[in-house]
Amino acid sequence: MTISSREDLAGMCHVGQVVGLTIQEMKAAARPGMTTAELDRVGADFLRRHGARSAPREAYDFPGFTCLSLNEEVVHGIPGPRRIQPGDVLKIDVTAELGGYVADAAVTVTLPPVAPKARKLRRCAEAAFEKALGAARAGNRVSEIGRAVDTEVRRHGFRVLRDLAGHGVGRQIHEPPSVPNYFDWRNLDELEDGMVLAIEPMLSAEAARIVTEADGWTIRTHNRCLAAHYEHTVVVTKGKPRVLTAVA
């Protein structure tokens, strides 16, 4: 969507903060020994208390309130009986709807004891997002976001997962435009003032392609190398983008 009124901005800010706070609550609760279903309930309870709904559940009948992916799993992991282990790389992905507006964010959490490669991969995903913000300005092409992400990821010695991309968001989970994490010279779409995007670097520790597990949802690296994911919902402006899902 493109912000066209004060009401739109207020609605997106509200749902963005709820999503950010939900992730904060889940990060604080995550610990070795708990199941991903138990962690999902933490997120579900928080969303409900704030009057929000799980957007993936409403839109796609996703079998969980949040997406929780471990280690080689990149995105769309289904919460269930799997227990979080010491040293795991956990991706917490929350997409919520509130008052007709949708916001989307994700973080990668490394559980102690943290392996050096896992720490570096997590930090790389965050750094790539920050570089992407610098390119997400009105008048630039969408492809410049991907150029910024890919350049930063390669600088750290990792690889973007080219089959996964960010997207427009706001009224629905997935809206135009697609926001790849690499430079595509064929993509001539321009960023507009007020455009709302989910910018989300998704990367792997080694060159990898993605495969979907038998559950029909969970996406992992084909060679089971570690993956990381970092995402925020942002509003494009003529200057620095506004990050709606960040919590101070």
C-alpha atoms as one frame of an Amber mdcrd trajectory, in Angstrom:
protein
   0.000   0.000   0.000   0.922   3.638  -0.221   0.172   5.869   2.752  -2.438
   8.373   1.584  -3.841   9.794   4.826  -3.087  10.443   8.487  -5.426   7.574
   9.300  -3.351   5.201   7.181  -0.143   6.268   8.881  -1.649   6.009  12.355
  -3.060   2.558  11.582   0.241   1.286  10.224   2.185   2.739  13.156  -0.179
   1.032  15.599   0.021  -2.436  14.079   3.756  -1.994  13.517   4.350  -1.350
  17.194   2.243  -4.355  18.196   4.294  -6.577  15.886   7.566  -5.169  17.235
   6.474  -5.646  20.839   5.310  -9.197  20.121   8.739 -10.096  18.781  10.353
  -8.461  21.815   8.118 -10.545  24.113   8.951 -13.760  22.255  12.691 -13.055
  22.216  12.619 -12.590  25.981  10.729 -15.859  26.438  12.788 -18.042  24.076
  14.969 -20.549  25.902  16.409 -24.020  25.369  14.004 -26.777  26.335  10.766
 -25.039  25.377   8.870 -26.196  22.309   8.199 -23.929  19.365   4.483 -24.386
  20.107   5.021 -22.949  23.593   6.875 -19.970  22.150   4.119 -19.471  19.583
   1.587 -19.294  22.422   3.583 -16.435  23.951   3.161 -14.522  20.695  -0.468
 -15.509  20.259  -1.404 -14.392  23.779   0.350 -11.045  23.296  -1.313 -10.391
  19.946  -4.750 -11.243  21.323  -4.296  -8.962  24.321  -3.684  -6.100  21.904
  -6.641  -6.947  19.672  -4.504  -8.176  16.792  -4.848 -11.279  14.653  -2.317
 -13.547  12.985  -2.303 -12.401   9.361  -0.867 -15.672   7.964  -3.522 -17.629
   9.806  -6.322 -15.397   8.528  -5.063 -15.104   4.951  -3.537 -18.519   4.296
  -4.817 -20.766   7.100  -1.267 -21.109   8.413  -1.215 -23.669  11.268   0.217
 -21.295  13.865   0.075 -17.678  15.012   3.710 -16.957  14.212   6.390 -18.569
  12.040   9.255 -20.161  13.969  12.170 -21.585  12.001  15.270 -23.286  13.377
  18.811 -23.557  12.030  18.600 -24.616   8.350  14.952 -23.538   8.212  14.681
 -20.099   6.646  11.019 -19.103   6.914   7.484 -20.398   7.499   8.413 -22.943
  10.155   5.293 -24.390  11.809   5.203 -24.175  15.626   4.965 -27.638  17.153
   6.569 -30.164  19.523  10.156 -29.547  18.408  12.237 -28.343  21.337  14.645
 -25.445  21.078  18.178 -26.652  21.777  21.250 -24.839  23.136  23.112 -23.251
  20.236  20.074 -23.133  17.946  19.563 -20.339  15.432  15.920 -19.300  15.809
  13.970 -17.127  13.391  10.906 -15.394  14.882   8.601 -14.023  12.180   5.432
 -12.153  13.186   2.813 -10.761  10.808  -0.285  -9.225  12.379  -3.490  -7.536
  11.290  -5.097  -4.838  13.396  -7.826  -2.444  12.328  -7.479  -3.431   8.686
  -3.710  -2.833   8.560  -0.937  -5.441   8.344   2.702  -5.240   9.467   5.447
  -7.840   9.158   8.799  -8.254  10.942  11.318 -10.928  11.830  14.517 -11.414
  13.817  17.140 -14.094  14.133  17.944 -15.136  17.692  21.052 -17.155  18.566
  20.702 -19.327  21.663  23.795 -19.823  23.829  26.325 -21.256  23.460  26.534
 -19.263  20.236  28.813 -20.556  17.473  30.957 -17.820  15.858  29.486 -18.502
  12.400  25.929 -18.239  13.741  26.704 -14.923  15.425  28.322 -13.569  12.264
  25.380 -14.714  10.112  22.856 -13.027  12.410  24.814  -9.787  12.463  25.177
  -9.908   8.690  21.396 -10.113   8.216  20.952  -7.055  10.420  23.729  -5.147
   8.644  22.235  -5.991   5.246  18.908  -4.574   6.363  20.576  -1.341   7.448
  22.247  -1.049   4.053  18.889  -1.672   2.386  17.384   1.236   4.321  19.917
   3.548   2.741  18.615   2.594  -0.701  14.898   2.669   0.170  14.219   6.271
  -0.808  11.562   7.732  -3.054  12.835   8.040  -6.628  15.260   5.120  -6.381
  14.503   1.864  -8.133  13.355  -1.118  -6.080  16.347  -3.024  -7.447  18.721
  -0.745  -5.526  17.478  -2.325  -2.282  18.541  -5.735  -3.567  21.893  -4.399
  -4.718  22.575  -3.027  -1.239  21.578  -6.274   0.483  23.557  -8.567  -1.811
  26.679  -6.411  -1.679  26.693  -6.436   2.125  25.957 -10.151   2.400  28.755
 -11.071   0.007  31.115  -8.758   1.872  30.603 -10.957   4.932  31.209 -14.143
   2.941  27.592 -15.325   2.903  24.904 -15.649   0.195  21.394 -14.313  -0.266
  18.653 -16.849  -0.975  17.594 -15.523  -4.351  14.250 -17.341  -4.507  12.936
 -15.456  -1.469  12.079 -11.750  -1.493  10.559  -8.896   0.444   7.283  -7.373
  -0.654   4.766  -4.620  -0.349   2.532  -4.813   2.711  -0.198  -2.832   4.448
  -3.685  -3.977   3.606  -2.646  -7.547   2.884   0.421  -9.599   3.761   1.817
  -9.750   0.256   1.339  -6.813  -2.077   3.323  -5.407  -5.006   6.130  -4.739
  -5.488   8.351  -7.742  -5.008  11.607  -6.674  -3.296  14.389  -9.136  -4.220
  17.551  -9.309  -2.142  19.814  -9.035  -5.181  20.144  -6.603  -8.064  17.841
  -7.378 -10.996  18.526  -4.969 -13.864  15.189  -5.916 -15.435  13.258  -4.522
 -12.469  12.524  -0.901 -13.362   9.938  -0.257 -10.625  10.499   2.991  -8.740
   9.989   3.605  -5.059   7.301   6.178  -4.256   6.869   8.465  -1.273   4.578
   6.715   1.230   5.053   3.213  -0.166   5.010   0.529   2.553   7.473  -2.339
   2.186   8.557  -5.404   4.119  12.322  -5.410   3.574  13.755  -8.754   4.631
  17.251 -10.037   3.927  17.224 -13.850   3.933  20.645 -15.444   3.692  22.571
 -18.655   4.134  25.987 -19.497   5.487  26.890 -21.239   2.226  25.639 -21.153
  -1.354  22.263 -22.882  -1.223  18.928 -23.232  -2.888  15.651 -23.578  -1.028
  13.379 -26.593  -0.656   9.967 -26.941   0.975   9.511 -29.604   3.629   6.802
 -32.263   3.451   4.572 -30.150   5.728   4.018 -27.827   2.751   5.137 -24.721
   4.648   8.638 -24.890   6.087  11.333 -23.612   3.723  14.927 -24.686   4.398
  18.303 -24.704   2.690  18.778 -27.772   0.487  22.152 -28.600   2.059  20.954
 -27.813   5.594  23.426 -24.988   6.110  22.444 -22.277   8.587  20.090 -19.513
   7.501  19.199 -16.094   8.909  16.289 -13.702   8.419  15.830 -10.092   9.476
  12.827  -7.964   8.533  10.990  -4.742   9.254   7.997  -2.949   7.791   9.075
   0.472   6.534   7.494   3.515   4.917   9.487   4.944   2.023  10.032   8.717
   2.119  12.150  11.193   0.201  14.670  10.924   3.029  15.345   8.227   5.591
  12.606   5.551   5.607  10.374   5.223   8.647  10.714   1.827  10.347   7.281
   0.980  11.751   8.093  -2.304  13.521  11.158  -1.102  15.435  10.745  -0.858
  19.213  12.908   1.617  21.121
